[in-house]
Amino acid sequence: MSLVPRRYAASRGWHALVAPGILVGLFGYAIGTFIGVSIAAMLGVELAAGA
């Protein structure tokens, strides 16, 4: 995960927005993963546990 947005928010003095920004990013990753797994399941793609 890139630290640039966190540093940008901190450098602009938006310290109160650093934690919510990180949480929104993590929430986006979770939603994207859920959607991706759901589409793979609908298509019948076998998901591997590891490489």
Secondary structure, 3 states (H helix, E strand, C coil): CCCHHHHHHHHCCCHHHHHHHHHHHHHHHHHHHHHHHHHHHHHCCCCCCCC
